[in-house]
Structures are given as structure tokens and as C-alpha cells.
Amino acid sequence: MSTTNGRKLRSKEWWGQRNYESFTRRAWLRSEGFAADAFQGKPVIGICNSWSELNNCNAHLRTVAEAVKRGVWTAGGFPLEFPTISLGEVFMRPTTMLYRNLMAMDVEESIRANPIDGVVLLCGCDKTTPAQLMGAASADIPAIVVPGGPMLSGQWKDRELGSGTDGRKLFDLFRTGRLSEEEWSEIEGGISRSAGHCTVMGTASTMTSLAEALGMTLTGCANVPAPDSRRLTMAELSGRRAVDLVREDVRPSRIMTRQALENAITVDMAIGGSTNAVVHLLAIAGRLGIDLKLDEFDAISRRTPYIANVKPSGEYLMEDFYYAGGLPAVMREILPLLHGDVLTVTGKTMAENVSKAECCRPEVIRTQAEPLNKEGGTVILYGNLAPDGAVIKQTAASPHLLQHRGKAYVFETYEQMRAQIDSGDLPVTQDTVLVMKNCGPHGAPGFPEWGHIPMPKALLNRGISDVVRISDARMSGTSFGTVVLHVAPESGIGGPLAAVQNGDEIDLDVEGRRVELRIPAEELERRLKAFRRAPPHYDRGYGRLFLEHVTQANLGCDFDFLRKV
Ligand code: FES
């Protein structure tokens, strides 16, 4: 059989013909030791693996791939695993975000160029999930996502540690002499105890959860911890399901609809997801030709309660979240806010998938009636500093700073900030607004996670743990604080942030969704007229392609030529 429900398998074009080319392809495949009837006429399921030893979060994905293969064989398919570039968040310079689009292109073209009828996407670390979703959206053959799952909770002495969230807090103790070298080394050995992605609701857990919210994973798949045997069970079941998706011709374009994207945004708000989700969902929408606007995130945020009590906004870790019921329990709780009738890769609707979900730890997953915050985690700001928008994670900010007026202290670059931030005589107070420029897609380059400007030592020594910080950078999803990010247009191309000078007053009004530079309009115009762009960071290669085609944060930072027209 080389058809499924009357449709011809795509792979038949490669090796199902009576010509020399087909003979060659069959012969070359058999050189891997496959029997003649192992693949002929069967749905070929590509396993797109972002495994890499340069990406610790995805280092277990070869084991996951073996479980997927079991499932594909069981269901009568033929699995073929292939690698793509992997993006290890903590290793890559200058930032993995520079390479997200490269990985998305790699995924798309690897699928398109090869004899694959369907694909299982193995992801985990921050950018690997959106890159695979973007690539699969553009290739548009049947696809299912299997995330690698979060690490075990970190542990030091009697304390549970959440990846970057607790790591950064403890580093502040270390840099101000309140932890010894020995203790710091013990923490280093205990904060990341297994394969898998970060242990808090950072970008990785957010994006894998949103893959599930989009309908692209089996129900309950996103949050199973990486070392849990149920991770492999999920992988096997996903392999089986991939074969059926080919037989049913269920493609990403049928799953990732506008309604599904609205579901993902709603879930993002309810789980207090990473600010990075805004950029990634905009990029995925662009690949699907869906005109998603930044404003829609704010409208959904205003009507969605934040209910997942997970760090960095809450108290618990991803293991607790999974044991509490995980994403299905969240989605069942907020079902009235979701489009329950959308199709998912399970073959059922979203509402059917989560109808039996239960929350068994109400302190971890709250109810709509008793949320942690009546609005969602992320909100969108506008104003003369951010005409095309900016974001702030209000649930991870200090309540007393959500309405704030202060004088700017400006770092022209990240390097300047690093050189000055620990200076004992930095002229800053608890009211200062720290501003950092040249951290956007062009300015940095690559839009790195530099937005969580470390607290100046001068303030930490006075017991001050948060001030308002504003930049055109992104921030790690594990970070926290009153941090305005993704200011667009960015300063590196002459956005208004470029005009801020030391001592200027800035207003932040999260309730009113405003961020304003309090100088006369003529003065702002005068300063921007005097702005001169720095020479580009790259004059050749992929970096040049990136600079010539990357869009701004409010459009998802995809390349202009990769959006669906
Ligand atoms: Fe990979 Fe955090 S570093 S998920």
C-alpha cells in the first residue's frame, strides 16, 4: 500500500517509481540494512532531532527518539531520524535568538527536501521549540511535537532551586559576599540535576506548554519531567500518532489556526509564561499567514487570570506543576476562555482532550475564582518611548514599581553596563530607571537576553532588590523584576530609546499600559534627528542575512522573506 485513505504518500515520489532514480534511492536506503519491504508503501516518519552535546537541555533526545521509533514501527510506519542545528541557550554566542530563524529554515528545508510523509519534532531548550514549530508550519506536512520535558528540581541543602530564577538570586548573595566560594560551588553542582530544560516557567517550559496549547502535542505531553519514564511513553504514543496523522492528512495548518493561537496566548497569560512567547507566537503566526497583532496579547491578558503558581512569577517548580495536573488542569480550569472546539493532533478537540483533567494540588494550580493575579502575566506597553510596543511581565515585577516616575541612568551599550554595574559609586537610587540601549535585533546584534540588567551593587548593599529597568533586549524567561523589554523600534535603528539621556524623567504606568519619556516632543525630535546608526555588525555570511532581513520585535523577529505571503 502506498496510499493512505486514497491519497498518495509523498515518499512514493522518491522510491515508489519504476525508474532508475527510484531504484537508486531504494538501494541507497537498503545500504543502512533495511529489508526491501521495511519502507515501501509505508508512511515515512521523520524524527527531527535537536539532540546535541552542545545543548545539555536536549542531551537525552536520542533516547526519546528511540521511543518514538518504537511507536512508529508499531503503527505500521517507517521512522527515519535526522539532525538539525540545535540551539543551546547558555552556550551560544552572542545569543540563540540570532540563530532561531536559521534553525527554522534548517527544519523546514530538511522536511521539504526529503522523502518524509510526516514528522515528529523533538525539542526542549528555549529556541528549539519555536524554531521547529515555525519550520513545520512552513513545510506543512503532518507533524507532532514531543518536548524533552523539564529537568528535575534543583536542590541545595534543604532548598529546592529553580534554574535561573534562584541562580540569579543566589548570585546576588555571592557577589555581595553573603555566600562562600564553597557554597557557590555546591549550588553549581545541584541546580541542574538531570537532562531536560529549565525547571521554572521560563521560555522552554512556556514554549513547550504552548506547543500543547496550540494542539501540536499529545495531551499532557509538555510537562512530564525529562527523566520520568512517562516521557518515553509519551514519545512512543506520539510516534504511533504521527503515522495516523499522515493517514488522516492532518497538517499543521489545520491545527495552528487563529483560534489555536488565541488559545496559546490565553494559556501563556494563565501560566505566567515567558515574555519571549510574544515574539515566538508572532513569528509562528507570520509563517501561517495569520495577521496576529501585539495588541491582541494585551486584550487577552486583561481577561485572563494568572493561575499557575510557578517560578519566576510564583513559588513552585515545573515538577510540582506536572504533579499538580500540569497544563491540562490549567486548560480545563480556563476552558470558558478558550476555543474548545479546535482540532488537535490527538484527533480530538481541545475541550475533549482536557475534559477529565484534574488539579490535585490547588496551591500550585489555582482556580479562576482565586487567581494569583486577576490579569495575565505579560502586558503590552506603548508610549513615546515604544511607539511599536514593549512588554513587561507584571506578575514577576515589584508591585510598588508598577506605577513609577524616576530619572534615567543610561547605559549606551551592554558592555558599558557590565563595566559599571558593580561600581560602588554608581549614581543611582531606588527611584532610578536603568536604561540600556543597543540590545535589539540590529543593535546587539541578535536580540539577546540582556534585559534583566543586574541590580547595581550599590543598591544591593543598601538592601534594594529591584528598580525599573528598560531596554530593547529580551529577558530570560527565568528572570524576574520590574523589567520593560522588547522596546520597538529598537534604539539601534533610531527608535526613541536612542534619545534617552541621563537625568531624563521616565514614567512607567503598567495599569495604563504606558511608558513615556517626559521631554518635549520637539526635543525628542531634535535628538532623534541627530541619531546616526552604527556600522552593521556583520558584512558577510548568515549574520549579514540576519541584519538585512530580520523584522522588529512587534513582528516576531522572523525574516521578512519567511513570512507567508
Ligand atoms: Fe535550555 Fe534553560 S538553558 S531551557
Boltz pocket constraint, residues with backbone or C-beta under 6 A from the ligand:
constraints:
  - pocket:
      binder: B
      contacts: [[A, 57], [A, 88], [A, 89], [A, 90], [A, 124], [A, 125], [A, 126], [A, 163], [A, 196], [A, 197], [A, 198], [A, 202], [A, 204]]
      max_distance: 6.0
